[in-house]
Amino acid sequence: MSKQKNTLPLDAVCGEIDIRIDRTGQWFHEGSPIGRKELVKLFATVLKKDENGDYWLQTPVEKGRIQVEDAPFIAIIMTIDGNGEDQILHFETNVGDTMSAGTENPIRVETDPETREPSPYVLVRDNLEAKIARPVFYDLVALGVDHQGDFGVWSGGLFFPLGRLDDGL
């Protein structure tokens, strides 16, 4: 007689979880801020984004959808190795993830069509982005150069446009 293990399928959906990440990267549960940074870091390790743009906390046995107002992470620190076209820009997020801007972790900027305000992002991992904090973005802009009519930065041998020079940057 064989024993069968009673386990859920890997993609068992538990529905909505009352967890929200606001525009500043603050995590909330049932409307209250999650104060334990280590718990937020743990949740961040199981965060996924699907092809529809929905965010999920997913373990090997279940997953639940959460709400994210903008990007789930905030890039709060930038460090630079080298300079010019050979420089590498390194970022650290509010949950301790680190990445270097390049092929695997591109920088992109969305511009609000009404206000023209830029919203910069860097890819952290697996379709998850960090919004680049305003002070870090100012540092990024200070490194900017003109390249074929675009204003942007170099990292890992790639040029990342931050905007067009004719857009008033």
N, C-alpha and C positions, 0 to 999 in steps of 0.2 A: 504494500500500500504506500503510495507516494504522498508526501506532504506538499500542499500548495501554499505558497506564501501569499498572504493577503496584503497586496500593495496597490496603490493607486497608479494609474498610468502617468507617465512622465509629464504629460501636459494637462493634468486634471485642473480645471478652472474652478476657483472658489468664489468668483465674482468680484465685486467691489470691496476694497479695503478702505476704511476711512483714514487714509494717509494722503497728505498733500504736501508738495514742495512748492514754496512760493517763489517769486521772482528774485529774491535775495539769496536763495539756496537754503532757507530755513525749512526744516521738516516739521510737520504737524501731524498729530494723531487725535482724532475726534475733536479738532479745533484747538487743541493745546499744543504749544511747542514741545518737541521732543528734546529734552534738556541733556540727555546722556549722549555725548559725542561718540562714544564707542558703539552705542546702539545704532546711531545714524550711519557710522562707517560700516557696520555689519550689514544693514539694509542696503547700502550702496553697492556692496559686493554681489548682491543677488538681483539688482535692478536690471531690467531688460527693456528695450523699445522694439515694438514689432513694426512690420511693414506698413501698418495703418497709422503709425504715429502714436499708438497707445503705449503707456508705460506699465510695467508689471514687476512685482516682486515675485521671483520664481525660485523655488527650491526644487530639489530632485523629485518631490512628490506632489507639489501643488503650486498654483500661481494665483495671484490676485491683482486686479487692476488698481492703480493709484492715479492721482491727479498731479500733473506737473504744469505750473503756470507758464514757464518759459523753457529753460534748460534745467536739468536736474542738479547740475554742479556749477560752481563759480570758480573760475581761475583767479586765484588771489595773489599769486606770486609768479613773477617772471624773472629768470636769470638768463644771462647771455654768455655763450662761449664763442670766442673769435669775433670777427667783424666783417662787414661788407657781405659779399655774396657767399662767403664761407662761414658766416656765423650760424650758430644753432641757438634757437630760442627754446628754453625749457620752461614749462609751466607746472604749477602745483595747484590742486583744487582744494576747496574747503573740506573735503573728506580725505585728503592725503594722497590722492592719485597724482602721479607725475607722468609727464609726457613731453616729448620734444617735437616741435612743429616740423613737419616734413610730409613725405608721401603717405605714411600711415596715420598721421595726425595733422590734417590740414587746418589752416585758419580760414574762416570765411566771415564776411560782413554782410548783414542784411540791413537795408536802409528803409526806414518807415516812409511810405510814399507821401504822407501828409506833412510830417514834421521834418523829414530828411535826416532824422537822428539815426546814427549808425548803431547797430547792435552786433558786436563782434563775438565770434565763437571759435573754439578749438575742439576738434574731435578727440574725445578721451579714449573710448574703446567701443567696439560693437554697436555703432550707431548712436552712442550716447555722447552728447556734447556738454561742454562747460561754457557758460557765458563768461567772457573776459570782463572782470571787474573794471569799473571806470578808471580808477587810478592806474591799473595795469595797462589799460588801453591807451591812456595818455603817455605812458612810458613807451608803448609800442609805436605810437604815432611819432614820438621823438626820434625813433630809429628809422622812420620812413624815408624812402628815396623815390625819385622819379624813374620809372622804367616803362618806356614806350607809351607815355601818356597816362599811365596808371601811377598812383601813389600807393606804396606798399612797403613790405619788409621782406628780407631774405631770411630763409632758415633751411638748413639741410640742403642747400643748393637749389632750392625752389623759391620763386617769387610769389608772395601772397598779396594780392591787391587789397587795399583798405578802402579805396575810393578812386574816383577819377579826378585829376587835377582841374578839369573844367567844371567840376561840380562844386568848386569852392573850397576844396581841401587845402 
